[in-house]
Amino acid sequence: MPTPVALSLVNVRVRYGDRFAVDGVSLHVRRGEIVGLLGPNGSGKSTTLCAAAGVLDVCEGSVAVEGVYHADDPHAFAMRVGFVPQDCALYEELTAAENLSFFGKLYGLTGADLRRRVVRVLGRVQLGDRADQRVATFSGGMRQRLNLAVALVHDPALLLLDEPTAALDPASRDALFADLGRLRDDGHAVLLSTHHLDEAELGCDRIAVLDRGQLVACGRPTDLLRCGTVGRQVLYGHVRSRPAGFVLKALKQRLGAEVELEVTGRRLRLSAPTSEELGVALAAVLAEGVELETFRTPAGTLDRTLREAAPEHSGANAP
């Protein structure tokens, strides 16, 4: 028996002024899977998530969660969705448990049921021993996990996360994906946006690639790789300390337009058209005094715009 569909987007279009930020996107997310929205800045990832959460009205198409449409029953729709925005929506002077109680009451939860849910969801995100600590004392990773707990307190079928690992260190990122993996195994549907390609490949069951508001490819990472959607050579690394802004600016000018360099916190990503050019770029980075603690070059990567794959994968997003 097929796994039930939690989220159904059908020909969704969202307009900003005279431009479609999302242009005819159709995508289904089933219970028990993690789907990643992958694409460059401005590709429509956040807008797609906001439409799926009912935060933005669509001008065309339909959005349903477990068969419930936002326009038909906003409350029933909201009870089925948990949304984790990019910025943590937490009250720093309250404890972790107090934050969850506050947001739980917004969903109509009260009394013993609310208290049980608070205890349970803190345990699920590995913060049970921090229940009575103020959020002001939390690290960035702990805040993001509590942000996740807020989205889970009403036990939604669908969890939406907008670039949840932004500014997290590698250990916090791994902990967050471990939490998401457990939620998937418990039958939740997860849709998250990211521009980190290693996350999309390693942390998601399927990847939906957006470009200029359109879905250009969708499928399992291994299937997209097998179908020839691989191009550029990529290196991922962890730097000992983040380089100064002027160093990064000078490096990007030295590397040229064909080489991409990103440093987020202590995470580094270097991309070039060929392995030879990647080696030259790495040597230039090291010559500027950037110290790499570790680095790796994956065997395959979804590291180029997948527009050319769209004709081959036009049916890959079917439920």
C-alpha positions, 0 to 999 in steps of 0.5 A, spaced: 500 500 500 503 506 498 505 511 503 500 517 504 501 523 501 502 529 506 503 535 502 501 536 495 503 542 491 499 542 484 501 547 479 502 552 484 504 560 482 506 565 486 506 572 484 511 578 486 509 584 482 509 582 475 514 576 476 512 569 478 517 567 484 514 560 483 511 558 477 507 552 476 511 548 481 508 541 482 510 536 488 508 531 492 511 529 499 509 523 502 509 521 510 516 518 512 521 521 507 525 527 507 525 532 500 530 537 499 529 544 495 535 545 492 537 551 488 541 558 488 538 564 492 532 567 488 530 560 485 523 560 489 525 555 495 523 560 501 516 562 497 515 555 495 515 553 503 511 559 505 506 557 500 506 550 503 505 553 510 499 557 508 503 563 509 503 566 502 496 565 498 497 562 491 495 566 485 494 559 481 494 552 483 493 548 489 496 546 496 493 541 500 496 537 507 493 530 508 487 533 503 486 539 507 486 546 503 488 552 507 482 556 504 477 551 506 479 550 513 485 554 515 485 551 522 485 544 520 490 546 515 495 549 520 494 543 525 497 539 520 503 543 518 509 545 522 514 551 520 521 552 522 523 559 519 530 561 517 530 566 524 529 562 530 522 565 533 524 564 540 523 568 547 530 568 550 528 570 557 523 564 557 526 557 558 525 552 553 519 549 556 516 555 557 517 557 550 514 550 548 508 552 552 507 558 549 507 556 542 503 550 544 497 554 547 497 558 540 495 551 537 489 550 542 493 545 547 492 546 554 493 542 561 496 535 562 496 534 554 500 540 553 505 538 559 506 531 556 507 534 549 512 539 551 516 533 555 515 529 549 518 534 544 524 536 548 526 529 548 525 528 541 530 534 540 535 531 545 533 537 550 530 534 555 535 536 560 535 543 558 527 544 559 528 549 565 534 553 562 533 560 559 534 560 551 539 566 552 544 561 555 543 556 549 548 555 543 546 556 536 545 549 535 541 548 541 536 554 539 535 551 532 533 544 535 528 548 540 526 552 534 524 545 531 521 543 537 516 549 537 514 546 530 513 539 533 509 541 539 502 540 536 504 533 532 504 536 525 504 531 519 508 535 515 514 539 517 517 545 513 524 548 514 527 554 511 535 553 510 535 550 517 542 549 518 544 556 516 550 558 521 550 552 524 557 548 526 558 541 523 556 538 529 550 542 530 548 540 523 549 533 524 545 533 530 539 536 527 539 532 521 539 526 526 533 529 529 530 529 522 531 522 520 528 520 527 522 524 525 522 521 518 522 514 521 516 516 525 512 517 519 513 525 519 513 528 512 519 533 511 520 538 506 527 543 507 530 548 503 538 548 502 543 551 498 548 546 501 549 540 496 552 535 501 546 536 505 541 535 499 545 529 497 546 526 504 540 528 508 534 527 503 531 521 500 529 526 494 531 532 491 527 537 488 531 542 484 528 549 483 531 554 478 527 561 477 521 559 480 520 552 476 522 545 478 527 543 473 528 536 476 526 531 482 528 524 484 533 521 488 540 523 489 543 517 486 538 517 480 539 524 478 547 522 478 546 516 474 542 520 469 548 525 468 546 531 472 553 531 474 558 537 472 563 541 476 568 538 481 567 540 488 571 540 494 568 541 501 572 543 507 572 545 515 577 551 516 580 552 522 578 559 523 573 563 518 578 568 513 577 575 514 572 579 509 578 582 505 581 575 504 575 572 501 574 578 497 581 578 494 581 570 493 574 570 489 577 576 485 584 571 484 580 565 482 575 568 477 568 567 475 569 560 473 571 558 480 566 558 486 568 559 493 563 559 499 565 560 506 559 559 511 562 559 518 567 554 518 564 550 512 568 551 506 565 549 499 570 550 493 567 548 486 571 549 479 569 546 472 575 541 472 579 537 477 585 540 474 582 547 476 579 545 482 586 543 484 589 550 482 584 553 486 585 549 492 592 551 492 590 559 491 586 558 497 592 555 501 597 560 499 592 565 502 593 562 509 586 559 509 588 553 514 583 547 512 582 542 518 579 537 513 576 537 506 573 531 502 571 531 494 565 527 493 565 521 488 559 525 485 555 531 486 549 535 484 553 541 483 551 545 477 544 547 475 540 542 473 536 545 468 538 541 462 536 535 466 528 537 466 526 534 460 529 527 462 526 528 469 519 531 467 515 526 470 520 524 476 516 528 481 510 524 480 507 522 487 
